[in-house]
């Protein structure tokens, strides 16, 4: 079996699925490919059960063909919306089936596919079965030209996240290790993109005038931007530290998380979480990690990549959209803290209600490995 993902987010979404595959079928050989360097590093760290991890080959037929000849997989699985013509063509030709898992079609992708419907239909015809996140994804694929008989709604694998439980003593220990004082209010801004630092820092600065014990942990989406982010923070005259340089007893107003793979557990020490990539037109990032730890979730108006999840959480009272500086100031320093506690509880319960995609995906894998493109129990 060959599983392909693009980057860190897709790797993490597949972590539990691959673990369950290896648990159920320990004799199966599982290969895993990534597109980005960060995705590759994360796969090496998180996917202990796979037999080999490598970068996806360049999409030239002769190169892709050699990979398939060497690996000889029975099934090719790709995550979300990663469609490479030659990779898909050879996968269809040389395996029992091609399975799209955790599939989604963003509004931008839909417009592109619709504009090139003839070519998109031919490209997507290489996929044997589509497991998509929402009914909206199913409808959009149908409008592009995919047969509804091979599209199933399985839910979101990212809702199956397995994170460190972070018991009370562990949270306390993490707070002590980075010197978060007793009683301080902590907001974690995760996966922040360029252009989001300024509005966050302006609101943080205003909120600290009323609440001087307020602290901000700021995690750039790409750690290589750390120096740039640090420079911006220092322009606001804050005391700034980097995670890699933070020592017990060292005070700070802003802690920059300049490491990979730690953001999730840092949500556990927060009182509120902001999800980056949403104040700018990027499409947002994973809102489920702070929800896992029962934290109130905030994000900007641009959550296209997680639109369905964002809508569910907002409707449940578990998340809130921040559009203005006033909204951001309220996020940092709410008038009623009990309201945020209630939001956090709702976030945790909403996440629990979304789980189940892994089992449906395993059913589809069993079906395809048995040589049936649409066999098994009908759902979605």
N, C-alpha and C positions, 0 to 999 in steps of 0.2 A: 504494500500500500504506500502510495506517495501522497503526502499532504503538503499543500502549498499555502503560505500566508504572506502578506506584504510586510508588515512591520509589527511594532510592539503590541499595539492594541489587538490585532488579529491573533498574535501568538498567545496572548493571555486568554483570549476568548476560547481558544482551542485546548487550553491546558487540561481542563477537567475531562473533555471528550477523549483526548488521547490517553489519559490515565485510565478511563473506563474501558477503552478498547484493549489496552494491554492487560488489564485485569481480567476481562472476559475472554480474551484470546491471546494468552501469553506467547504462543508459538508464532503469531503473526509478526512479520518484519515490517516496521514502520519507518519510512524515510520522510524527512521534513526539510522543505526548502523555504527560504525567505528572500525578499527583495532588498531590504535595507540592512545596513550594518548594525543598527540598534536592535532590529528584529532578530538578527542572527545571534547577537549577544544574549538577548532575553531568552531565546529558544535554548541556548546552551545552558542557561541558568535554571530555567523552569521545566523544560521537557526532558526529564531524566530517563523516561522510559523508551524514547525513540532510539532507533538503531544507528541513524546517521543524520547529521544536519549539514546543509550546504546552501550556497547561494543558488537561486534559480538560474538556469542557463539563459544566455542571450536568445532571443526569440527568432533564431534562424533554423530552418527546418533540419539541416544537416546536423547541427549541434544538438537540438532537442531530440532528434531521432536516436543519436548515440546514447543520450542519457536514458531513454526508455529501453533501449536494447540492453544496457548494462544493468539497470535496476529491475527490469521486467516486473513491474507492479501489476497486481490484479485489478486495482482500483485507483483512480486519481481523484483526490478531494481538493477543492479550492475554497477559500474562505471569502465571503462577503461579495466582492464585485471585481475580482481580479481576472480579467479576460485577455489572454494573449493568444492570437490566432494560431500560430504554429504549435504552441504548447497544447492548446485544446484539440487541434486537429490530430496530432500524434497520440494524445491521450485517448481520444475516441477510437483511433485505429488499433491501438496496441493494448487496451485494457478491456475489462468486462464492462466498465462504465465510468462516466465522469459525473461526480456529485458536487453540486454547489451547496455549501452549508452556511448557515447564518446569513443568507443572501439578503441584500438590500439594494435598492436603486434610489440614489439621491435625485433631487429635482434637476440638478445640473446634468447628471448622467442620463436621466430620462430624456431630456431635451436633445442631447447629443445623439442618443440611440434612435429617437423618433425622427430626427433630421436625416439620419442615414439608415432608415428602417430596413432597406434591402440587405445591406451589408451586415447590420446588427443581427438580423434574423438568421442569416447564414452562419455567423459567428456563434450565436447562442444555440444553434441546432446541434452543436457538438456536445452539449451538456445533456446527460441522460435524465437527471432529476434535479429539480431546484427546490431546496428547502429554504424558504424565505421567512423573514421576521414578522411581517405584518400582512394584513389583507391588502393594504395599499400597494405593497411591493408586488403582490400577486397580480393585481389589476394592471399595474404599469408594465410588467413583463408581458402580460397578455396583449396589451396595446402595441407592444413592440413586435409581436408576432410569435411569441412562445405559446405552445399548446397548453391550455389550462390543465390538461390531464397529467402533465409532468411537473406541475407547480404545487407544492404543499406548504401550508403555513405551519411552521414548527416552533415559532417563538424565537427568543434571543438567547444564544449560548452564553452571552456575557452575563446574563442573570444567574448563571450557574457558577459564578466566581467562588473560588476557594482561597480565602485570605487567612493570614494568621489571626487567631481568635483575639489576641491581645487582651488577656485577663487584666483585672484592675491593677494588680501588682506590676505587670509588664508595662502598662500605660504609665504608671507612676515612675517606673524606672527610666522609661524613655524621656519623660518630662525632666527628670533630674539630670539625665545625661546631657541635655541641651539647655539646662538652667531655665526652665519655665517656672516662675515663682508661684507659690500657692495663691489661688484666687485670681490669677491673671486670666483674661479672656483671650483665646487664641482662634484666629481665623486662618485656615489653610486655603491658599489659592493655587490650584493644581493645573498643570499642563497649560500654563500661561503662554500666549503667543505675542509676538511683537505688535505693539500698538495697544496692548491691554494694561501694561504696567502703569502708565500715566493716570488713567481714570481710577484705577485701583488705589494708587498711592495718594492721589488728591483726596479721595473719600476717606482713606485711612488716616490721613493727616487731620482732616476735619473731625473725624470721630474721636481721635485721641485727645482733642481739646476737652471733651466731656468725660473721657475715660482714659486716663494716662496709663493704666495697666494693660491696655490693649496691645496685643502682639500679632504680627503677621508672619506666617511661613509662606514663602513665595517659591513655587516650583516651576521654572521655565520648562516648556515642552521639550526643548533641546538643551541639555546641560552645557553644550559648547557656547551658549549665549550667556553664560554666567557673568563674564566680565562686563558685557554690555548692560545686563540687568543691574549689576552691582553699581555701575556708574550712574544709572538713572536713579536708583534708590538714594545714593549719596547726595544727589542734587537736591533732595528734599530734607537734607540735614538729619537723617535718621542714623542711628547706630546700627550698622549692618554687619552681619557675620555670614560666613559660608558654612554649610553643614560639615564639610571636610576639615574646617578649621575651628569648629566650635568645641570648646572644652568646658567641663563642669565649672561653674562659678563665673563664667564669662557672660556678661550681660549683653542684650541686644534688643532692638526694636523690631528689626526684620531679619529673619533667617532665610537665606537662599539655599534651597535644596539642590545642590549641584551634583547629585548622585543619581544613578539609574536603579529602578526597582524598589525604591523606598517610599514613594509617594503614598501608596495605599496605607501602610502602617502609620504614617504621619497623620492621616485623617483621623486616626483613633484618639489623638491628643487634642483634636480641635473642638471648638464649640459651634463652629459653622464652617461650611465648605463652599468655596466658589469653584466652578468648573470652567476652565479656560477654553480658548478657541471659540468663544460665544459672544464676546463683545465686539469682535471683528468678524468679517465674513469668511470664517473658516469652516464652520459646521459643527463646532463643539467637540467635546471629548467625553470620556466615560463618567457618567454620573452615578454609577452603581457602587463604586468603591466607597465613597462616603456614606451612601445609604446602608451598606453592609455593616458599618459601625454605628448606625443609628444617628447620623448627623443630619441637620437640616441642610438642604442642598439649594444652592443659588447658581444661576447662570444667566448669560445675556440672551438677546433675542435671536441669535444665530446658532440654532441647534439642529440644523438640517440632517446631520449624520446620525442623530439620535432623536429625531423628531417624534417618533411614536412613543418612545420611552419618556421623553420630556413631557409630552402631553399627558401621559398616564400619571406621572408623578405630580404634576401641577394640579390636575383634577383631583387627586387624592389628598391634596393639602400637604404633600411631602416635599415639595420644591416650589421655588418662586423665581419668576423672571425679573431681572434687574435691568432697567433701561436707562436710568438717569443717575446722576451723582447722588441725589436724595435717596434713591433706592439702595445704592451701594453703602451710603452712610448708615442706613437702617440695618443693613446686613451686618456691618461691623459692630454697631452699637444699638441694639434693639431697645425700644422702650419697655417691652414686656418680654423678659427672657424665658418665661414659661411657654410662650408661644413657639419659640425656637425648639424648646425641649419636646413639645408636642409634635412639631414638624419632623424632628428626628425619629421619634417613635413610629410615625406614619411612614417615613422613608424605609425603615427596617421591615415593617409589615408589608409594604407594597412590593419590595424586592422579593420577599418570600412567596408572594402570590404569583410572581412571574416565572417561577422556575418550572422545569419540565422539558426544555428543548433538547437536552442531552439524550434522554430516553428515546425521543422521536427520531433523533439523528442516528442513534444506534440501530433502530429498527430499519431505517433506510439503508444503512451500510450492510446489515445482514441480508437484506433483500437483493442488493446489487452484487454482493459477493457470491450469492447463490445463483447469479446469472439472470435475475429477473429485474427488469428496469422499473417496474411499477407494482411489484408484488407486495404482500403483507397487508396489514390492517389499513383501511382507508381513513385518512383524517385530513383536515384542512382543505 
